[in-house]
Structure formats: structure tokens, C-alpha cells
Amino acid sequence: MNIRSIEIKQDMPGFDSFFVSWLCQDDLNIVVDVGPANTAARLVESLGALGLDRVDYVLLTHIHIDHCGGLGDLLEHYPMTRVICHDKAVEHMVDPSRLWSGSLKVLGEIAEAYGPPRPIPKGKLIPHSESDLKDLTIIETPGHAVHHLSFVYRDLLFAGEAGGNYFIIGDTEYLRPATPPRFFFEVCLGSIDRLLSLEDQPICYAHFDQARSSHRLLGISREQLILWKEIIHKQVLKGDQELLERCMNGLIEKDPNLKGISRMDQDTLKRERFFMANAIKGFIGYFKERDD
């Protein structure tokens, strides 16, 4: 099988090397995640430049608009495509109005830059519990989203954001949790453990890179979640004043997996601080719900 990553360039400063679709080619052409709506044409152009005359399946790890938004354009260009997504995602793909309004509320201007997803005909969608695609194993991995799936296809693990976001900055690995509100620590940890129970294999992330050993990276991600829980909880106990900033400073100081942040340009750093803040808010909300 031929596997390649297709970067989907964005117009927002700091969002280069952030969005990727994975293309698997053997007897079938399979695309994993499709990026935002406003840059869908770039993905279609990239697939066309590779000489692709068909896409047989799209696998959606989850339906946040930066992963599913480009689907309408891709289906228009490749009308033979079928889409495998979480059972709970189907209604939101057919009518994405609530998905879009929720995205605007959480992401604001970034959601506007991503663009609204188009409605998808129900006949194009295969609920994950009904999939019978050969050589595909589907693992439910809630945590980043309740409707999150990971896929194993031909000994490759496509983990979406179940194990966080993974980048190579220069020669430095950078790993950040993807734990936005509403976040449940035990559920997220359970999903990582489910992936760790699989055989060790190459792992492909939705943002952005890939690594040779899923066990190594998922083990690091598991330890990182526990470390974040300890650091953030200590700050929560000190009160709400400047809580977000205190958490962020403490994590940057004490989490070795974030050391690549010092090598980022200012636009990339701004992006990462935004998503890191969102991940911290997930932990803060978890503690406040748990302790109420």
C-alpha cells in the first residue's frame, strides 16, 4: 500500500503544517479527514495532481469543522465516494447547522476562517457500526470529541486527535494534548489505553506528523495527560485569578514535550497558545464539574 500525507495549506498566519489528509492507495483510494471548507479546493487540486480519478472512501476521525468541512467539495468532485463516520455524527453531517453554530461559539474568528460545512446527502454516509470495509478496524476513541474514531487500515493507525497533536519542529518532537471542553479525563485516558492495546505500528496524526511507533507516542501522551492533570489541578486549587495564564506557564515550564514551543515563529506560537488554552479549559472544566 502507498501512503502519503497531503498538506492542506491555509491562509491564516501560523497555520502552515497544521492540516493534513492521509491518502491510502492500493486496490482502493481512501482519504482520511478532509480539512476545512474554505480550503477544500486545495485538497481536491492536490488529489487531482496525483492523477486520482476516484476516491472510494473517506474516513472521518471526527466531525469538527477543520476535519470534515471540505467534504461537500470533495464529494462534488468525486461523486462515487462513500464516507465512514461515527454513528452519532450522521445527523450533524446531513444538517450541519448546530455543528456550525457551536464552532462559531468556541472558535470565533478561526471558525470563520475555516468556513461552514455543507450538508451531506445521507446516502453518502456509512455509520461506523455498519462498516464492513475489508482490512479496516474501527476503534471508538472519545475524549477529544464524543464522536471520535480511530482507524487501523493495513497496519497503519490513524489516530486523529485521540493521542493529541504531534509535530516535528526542526529536530524536536512536540506533543500537545487535544482536550477541549467538555472534557472527561478518564474517558480520554481509556481511549489511549484502547489504542495501546493494539499491536505497535506506525501512527498518523490529524495534526500533523507521523511516527514509527504508536506505542512509544501513545505512552508519552498518556504520561503527559497525567502530568497536565497534576499541574492544572494544583493551579485550580489556588483560585481563579489569572488561572489560565498560570496553568499555561506551569505547563510550558514542566512538560518536556512542549519544549519545541521555544522554536516556533510568532504566528505559530499564537496558534499553539490558542489551542493550548482551549485544552487547559477542558481540564479546568473537568475539575470544576468533578468537585462541585
Secondary structure as UniProt FT lines:
FT   STRAND          2..7
FT   TURN            13..14
FT   TURN            16..17
FT   STRAND          20..25
FT   STRAND          29..32
FT   HELIX           37..39
FT   HELIX           40..49
FT   TURN            50..51
FT   STRAND          57..59
FT   HELIX           65..68
FT   TURN            69..70
FT   HELIX           71..77
FT   TURN            79..80
FT   STRAND          82..85
FT   HELIX           87..89
FT   HELIX           90..94
FT   HELIX           97..107
FT   HELIX           109..114
FT   HELIX           122..124
FT   STRAND          125..127
FT   HELIX           128..130
FT   TURN            134..135
FT   STRAND          136..140
FT   TURN            146..147
FT   STRAND          149..153
FT   TURN            154..155
FT   STRAND          156..160
FT   TURN            161..163
FT   STRAND          165..169
FT   TURN            170..171
FT   STRAND          172..176
FT   HELIX           185..196
FT   STRAND          203..205
FT   STRAND          210..211
FT   HELIX           214..236
FT   TURN            237..238
FT   TURN            241..242
FT   HELIX           243..254
FT   HELIX           256..263
FT   HELIX           266..291
//
